Amino acid sequence: MRTWPFTRGVHDLGSGLYGYVQPDGGWGWSNAGLISSRGETLLVDTLMGLDLTRDMLDAFKKVPGGERIDRLFNTHANPDHFLGNGLVEGAEIIATTRCRDDMHDYDPHGLAALRTNYMNMGDAGAFLFETMGRFDFGGIDAFTFPTTLFDGQMTLTVGDKTVELRDLGPAHTNSDTLAWVPEDRTVFTGDLIFNEGHPIMWAGPIENWIAACDHIVSLDPAIVVPGHGPITDVTAVKNLKAYFEYVRDETRKRFDAGMGWLETARDINMTEYRGWSDPERIVANVFSLYRHWGTQFTPDEARDLFGAMGRYHWETTRHAEGCQHDH
Ligand SMILES: [Zn+2]
């Protein structure tokens, strides 16, 4: 297994392909990619805000062809993958129709106002502040949306490379598209793959995400650039599939026994995944599974999902700190 250092910045994957990585890979710390061939470029995703995206574009200017971005492809509609779109001036921006539509769920002024609203939002606000408070959402008056839209799949030519875009969602979100470069056996997965971190299933169903993992394995990639975490290979894809199967089966047992969703999230033994970041995401994943299995959540419960994750996070970290004295 080839390993890549988990360091911030550009990673040269060879043959005009680059990953851009942001440790620690947790909430908001997303990865991006660049494909450069014969003077043409395709950027895969922007980052969580203008400052981070500006740093990335400056870093890419130092690689051959990277001073100009011809096209930008957004893998999905989470802010840590498209907030910086406005800095990629003049580029054609490509995404699925559903991805573009879902970007409208966010409002740049609402995001910027979080800075002052966190404290009025209870546990959800407190946990949002803890995870997102370090990001600067300012300076964006209006989002820059994709204008070249497709559904399902689309094949691009970048210089002399073929890039296949394929939507394997709904899984993480309603539309999750990867970019596959067959001749280099390299795939940029967006958030279909989290490496060394818990995935979060906003959409599901989980079977779709498991099928997406199988699809990525079937491509037989040599290099996998995940949406979060270190650059990797197919091992991370198999690990993620095993995670989903485990979480699905453990959740189902408790669902069938009539256990409530919050209790289920706390009851599942996650010891095997203790090395992965953001363990509180089990709460959101159990929530999504229950929802798919017919549980009706109140709007308040749905709104408080970040609060529920926060309480899990605070309880488990307090527990871990307390345990240090015992060992
Ligand atoms: Zn992300």
Boltz pocket constraint, residues with backbone or C-beta under 6 A from the ligand:
constraints:
  - pocket:
      binder: B
      contacts: [[A, 28], [A, 30], [A, 78], [A, 80], [A, 81], [A, 191], [A, 227], [A, 228]]
      max_distance: 6.0
